[in-house]
């Protein structure tokens, strides 16, 4: 153990005088500190090995959840050890005498930057293992890490460091840490739910980096009279870090081959940050591939820039068919705004397929429903034909689409659903029939929608407006 550096904390610079500096050198500090977390580090290595074995042999994937949870335990303990074990007050004068003007930077790196570097490193190792087997490994996890996808653990650890600095009792620090963690999580989710783009994202990322640096530097300096200088340093260093990140993605975009994941992902990140220079090239590349995922991003930024995407109807149909309800919802919104019609057969086939794969997302795809209603209001036969063999999600999607389209041909199918045994589907059919016919808008039969009187009125409405087929 290094005297004067570790507890008891009452030891000061006076207690360290006369001791050889090699006892407090960066290497000595790190070796002693890492020794203190040795058991936790061995457990982490064993868990990483288990994670690799499970991935290689396609065994139980729950081990990844366990490793991820343990990463938080490891990170928080690491921060606690580095904070509680190093007496910065006593070491600062020693490092200043030894390293002159670089003394504070060396000590700051050892005591504060290195633990966060370790946390980010083990997070990167976990991510690379977790993505092993992916066709786009290692570029997908690497670019996701650079984009900050898995950086939350670093910010939670920084919160813990700041709270430990308060030196309050556990009954105060623990609830405070949990409260701030929940607030950060909610804000983080809120940002990504609304997914701001352009200047908003750039400012948000710059602000996030600068705030983290401010708390880190301020915790080390611990001199309120220097707060203005610390803010300035954090803003400058935040700008350097932000533009370094932008430069890395710009380099990936420029020097990677066209139509590769590295090229497309880098372009998507740059576009989201508000840099439009990849847009025209991405418009050309998107025509060469049948991947709806980057297409939705390109559509958004093309509209913002007032640039049309020259795709044929058959290509639009191909993109719709290749996507998920989420991507097709974005594409359908674009097609609807630009009054581009596609085949109703394609839309019906897509809905039938996705009802079995991702039914919840299908029935919630409001723009796809609205577009199908607009596009196929005069040609609803492909949707009606699939109802007989459709599952609950397809029939629900059908009812919601029919109510928007107002098509009379859907009334018999909806009446059949109204009289069925599935109450939820019956409610969907009832709402659709009310929208189409205008009957019972006051919803007198809302709780008894299969009443014979209501069914008769719906049937009479249909027969009065749709001529019987000629014999």
Buried (B, 14 or more C-beta within 10 A) or exposed (E): EBEBBBEEEEBEBEBBEEBEEEBBBBEBBBEBBBEBBEEBBEEBEEBBEBBEEBBEEEEEEEBBEEBBEBBBEBBBBBBBBBBEBBBBEBBBBBBBEBBEEEBBEBBBEBBBEBBBEBBBEBBBBBBBBBBBEEEBEEBBBBBBBBBBEBBBBBBBBBBBBBBBBEEEEEEEBEEBBEEBBEEBEEEEEEBEEEEEBBEBBBBEBBEBBBBBBBBBBBBBBEEEEEEEEBBEBBBEBBEEBBEEBBEBBBEBBEEBEEBBBBBBBBBBBBBBBBBEEBBEEBBEBBBEBEBBBBBBBBBBBBBEEEBEBEBEEEBBBBBBBBBBBBBBBBBBBBBBEEEBBBBBBBBBBBBBEBBEEBBEBBBBBEBBBBBBBBBBBEBBBBBBBBBEEBEBBBBBBBBBBBBBBBBBBBBBBBBEBBEEEEEEBBBBBBBBBBBBBEBBEEEEBEEEBBBEEBBEBBEEBBEEEEEEEEE
